[in-house]
Amino acid sequence: MATSKTDLQNPQTAIVLGYLRIWQIVGDRKRGIEPLLPVGRSTFLAGVKSGKYPKPVKLGERTTAWKKADILALLDSVDGAA
């Protein structure tokens, strides 16, 4: 499904589109960021490697992020399993 320019201007669509960095997903105590997924960084990365969690996207040479929609779907599936 292609995303049109009008869809990108819709506030509901803007919430789903985007990327999250690892510290936004697993939290960062130094920055005061609460985790979306209550697991440690190493556990999350091991889950990515095993296929349990979504694969990241390379945004640059040293920048890795995850699609926000993939993380939201993961959180929905975790909430549904509990």
C-alpha positions in Angstrom: 0.0 0.0 0.0 1.5 3.3 -1.1 1.4 6.3 1.2 0.3 9.5 -0.4 1.3 13.0 0.5 -2.2 13.6 1.9 -1.8 10.6 4.2 1.5 11.9 5.5 -0.2 15.2 6.6 -2.9 13.3 8.5 -2.1 13.4 12.2 -3.3 9.8 12.8 -0.9 8.6 10.1 2.0 10.6 11.4 1.7 8.9 14.8 2.3 5.5 13.2 5.0 6.6 10.6 8.5 7.1 11.8 11.4 5.4 13.5 12.5 4.6 17.0 16.1 4.3 18.2 17.0 1.6 20.7 17.1 3.9 23.7 13.5 4.9 22.9 12.4 1.3 22.9 14.3 -0.1 25.9 14.5 3.2 27.8 17.5 5.1 29.1 17.8 5.9 32.8 20.4 8.7 32.3 18.1 10.5 29.9 15.0 9.8 32.0 13.3 7.9 29.2 10.9 5.2 30.2 11.0 1.9 28.2 8.3 1.0 25.8 9.4 -2.7 26.1 10.5 -3.7 29.6 13.6 -5.6 28.6 17.3 -4.8 28.7 19.3 -3.7 25.7 21.2 -7.0 25.3 18.0 -9.0 25.7 16.3 -6.9 23.0 19.2 -7.2 20.6 19.4 -11.0 21.2 15.6 -11.1 20.4 16.2 -9.1 17.2 19.0 -11.6 16.2 16.8 -14.6 16.9 13.8 -13.1 15.1 11.6 -12.6 18.2 11.7 -8.8 17.7 11.5 -6.8 14.4 14.6 -6.2 12.3 16.2 -2.7 12.4 16.6 -0.3 9.5 19.9 1.4 8.8 19.3 5.1 8.4 23.0 6.0 8.0 26.5 4.6 8.5 26.2 4.7 12.3 22.4 5.1 12.8 20.1 2.1 13.3 16.4 2.4 14.1 13.3 0.4 14.1 10.1 1.2 12.3 7.6 2.7 14.8 4.8 0.6 13.2 6.7 -2.6 13.8 7.4 -1.7 17.5 3.7 -0.7 18.0 2.6 -4.0 16.5 5.1 -5.9 18.8 3.7 -4.1 21.9 0.1 -4.9 20.8 1.0 -8.6 20.4 2.8 -8.6 23.8 -0.3 -7.0 25.5 -2.6 -9.5 23.8 -0.5 -12.5 25.0 -0.6 -11.3 28.6 
